Amino acid sequence: MNDTFPPLGFRRVKVIALAVSDLDRANRFYGQQLALSPAYEGTEQVGWWLDQVILMLKPDWEAPTATPNPRVTIETDHALATQDALRSRGIVIADEVQPYDDYYVGSFLDSEGNKLWFCSR
């Protein structure tokens, strides 16, 4: 590893978002059949807890496929600093960091073109 790169500040996977075609059915599955605990941001339920990771269900995405492509969001110390550090390594920023509720969120592409998201408060 080249020590001239600034640290990325990655801490943990925070959110995995899955496309669903029927939100009510998916919520019953994760809440009743799997008995996961609901995850909240303030008073709004945003998904289901998998240990310390939120499983978020997204009905407005494309329908699920046989080759799923879940959205993975990595919590960072500071999203803007992470974006700058990624750029300094020549990594493509797919979505510039933007405020989203109480978070700052951006994304980058891995070597295969997969989009990985990152966020901080």
VOLUM-843834 format. One record per residue (C-alpha): residue number from 1; residue in one letter; x negated, y, z. Coordinates in Angstrom, 2 decimals, decimal comma, padded with zeros to 5 digits, always signed. Each point is the difference from the previous one (the first is absolute). Layout:
REM residues N
NUM / A / X / Y / Z
...
***
This chain:
REM residues 121
1 / M / +000,00 / +000,00 / +000,00
2 / N / -001,28 / +003,43 / -000,89
3 / D / -000,20 / +002,14 / +003,15
4 / T / +000,43 / +003,23 / -001,99
5 / F / +003,76 / -000,55 / -000,35
6 / P / +002,27 / +001,62 / +002,59
7 / P / +002,06 / -002,39 / +002,14
8 / L / +003,46 / -000,91 / -001,30
9 / G / +001,61 / -000,04 / +003,44
10 / F / +002,06 / -003,15 / -000,66
11 / R / +001,58 / -001,29 / +003,22
12 / R / +002,60 / -002,68 / -000,82
13 / V / +002,80 / -001,04 / -002,33
14 / K / +003,00 / +002,02 / +001,14
15 / V / +002,75 / -000,81 / -002,52
16 / I / +000,79 / -002,71 / -002,53
17 / A / +002,92 / +001,02 / -002,21
18 / L / +001,97 / -002,57 / -001,98
19 / A / +002,43 / +000,52 / -002,85
20 / V / +003,46 / -001,41 / +000,76
21 / S / +003,03 / -000,33 / -002,25
22 / D / +002,55 / -000,17 / +002,85
23 / L / -000,95 / +002,07 / +003,05
24 / D / +002,80 / -001,31 / +002,24
25 / R / -000,87 / -003,61 / -000,77
26 / A / -003,73 / +000,68 / +000,53
27 / N / +000,66 / +001,75 / +003,32
28 / R / +002,06 / -002,98 / +001,18
29 / F / -002,79 / -002,36 / -001,03
30 / Y / -002,79 / +001,88 / +001,79
31 / G / +002,08 / +001,04 / +003,00
32 / Q / +002,14 / -003,10 / +000,58
33 / Q / -001,69 / -002,93 / -001,72
34 / L / -003,58 / +000,98 / +000,81
35 / A / +001,02 / +001,85 / +003,20
36 / L / -002,47 / +002,85 / -000,57
37 / S / +000,34 / +003,13 / +002,13
38 / P / +001,13 / +003,19 / -001,76
39 / A / -002,65 / +002,69 / -000,59
40 / Y / +001,00 / +003,63 / +000,44
41 / E / -001,43 / +003,37 / -000,94
42 / G / +001,90 / +002,28 / +002,35
43 / T / +003,62 / -001,17 / -000,10
44 / E / -000,14 / -001,46 / -003,52
45 / Q / -000,66 / -003,68 / -000,51
46 / V / -002,73 / -000,26 / -002,63
47 / G / -000,58 / -003,76 / +000,01
48 / W / -000,96 / -002,95 / +002,15
49 / W / -003,00 / -000,63 / +002,24
50 / L / -002,56 / -002,67 / -000,89
51 / D / -002,26 / +000,36 / +003,05
52 / Q / -001,30 / +003,57 / -000,50
53 / V / +000,81 / +000,19 / -003,71
54 / I / +003,31 / +001,34 / -001,33
55 / L / +001,70 / -002,06 / -002,71
56 / M / +001,97 / +002,61 / -001,97
57 / L / +002,76 / -001,05 / -002,41
58 / K / +000,36 / +002,17 / -003,12
59 / P / +003,28 / -000,45 / -001,94
60 / D / -000,77 / +002,81 / -002,45
61 / W / -003,07 / -001,71 / -001,47
62 / E / -000,05 / -002,37 / -002,95
63 / A / +001,53 / -003,38 / +000,76
64 / P / -002,24 / -002,59 / +001,65
65 / T / -001,90 / -002,25 / -002,41
66 / A / -001,62 / -003,43 / +000,04
67 / T / -003,33 / +001,82 / +000,35
68 / P / +000,76 / +002,35 / +002,90
69 / N / -001,85 / +003,27 / +000,37
70 / P / +000,62 / +001,23 / +003,54
71 / R / -000,99 / +003,51 / +000,99
72 / V / -002,77 / -000,05 / +002,58
73 / T / -000,69 / +003,19 / +001,99
74 / I / -003,19 / +000,35 / +002,03
75 / E / -000,05 / +002,34 / +002,98
76 / T / -003,01 / +002,35 / -000,03
77 / D / -001,47 / +002,52 / +002,40
78 / H / +000,68 / +002,90 / -002,40
79 / A / +001,62 / -000,50 / -003,41
80 / L / -001,59 / +003,02 / -001,70
81 / A / -003,49 / -001,00 / +001,19
82 / T / +000,66 / -003,56 / -001,18
83 / Q / +001,05 / +001,30 / -003,42
84 / D / -003,21 / +002,04 / -000,25
85 / A / -002,10 / -002,99 / +001,10
86 / L / +001,69 / -002,27 / -002,55
87 / R / -000,66 / +002,52 / -002,77
88 / S / -003,65 / +000,30 / +001,03
89 / R / -000,30 / -003,75 / -000,63
90 / G / +001,47 / +000,33 / -003,49
91 / I / +003,31 / -001,58 / +000,99
92 / V / +003,07 / +001,10 / -001,97
93 / I / +002,61 / +001,90 / +002,02
94 / A / +003,40 / -001,06 / -001,34
95 / D / +002,13 / +002,30 / +002,17
96 / E / -001,42 / +003,14 / +001,61
97 / V / +000,56 / +000,27 / +003,75
98 / Q / +003,40 / +001,58 / +000,68
99 / P / +001,98 / +000,62 / +003,19
100 / Y / +002,78 / -002,53 / +000,61
101 / D / +001,99 / +000,57 / +003,20
102 / D / -002,59 / -000,17 / +002,81
103 / Y / -002,69 / -001,59 / -002,20
104 / Y / -002,40 / +000,90 / -002,77
105 / V / +000,03 / -002,69 / -002,69
106 / G / -002,11 / -000,67 / -003,10
107 / S / -001,08 / -002,98 / -002,08
108 / F / -002,96 / -001,35 / -001,94
109 / L / -000,60 / -002,80 / -002,51
110 / D / -002,12 / -003,04 / +000,70
111 / S / -002,26 / -001,59 / -002,60
112 / E / +002,94 / -001,96 / -001,46
113 / G / +002,37 / +002,96 / -000,24
114 / N / +001,95 / -000,89 / +003,15
115 / K / +001,25 / +003,07 / +001,81
116 / L / -000,86 / +000,20 / +003,71
117 / W / +001,55 / +002,71 / +002,14
118 / F / -001,50 / +001,76 / +003,01
119 / C / +001,48 / +002,31 / +002,61
120 / S / -000,70 / +001,99 / +003,15
121 / R / +001,97 / +002,22 / +002,33
***
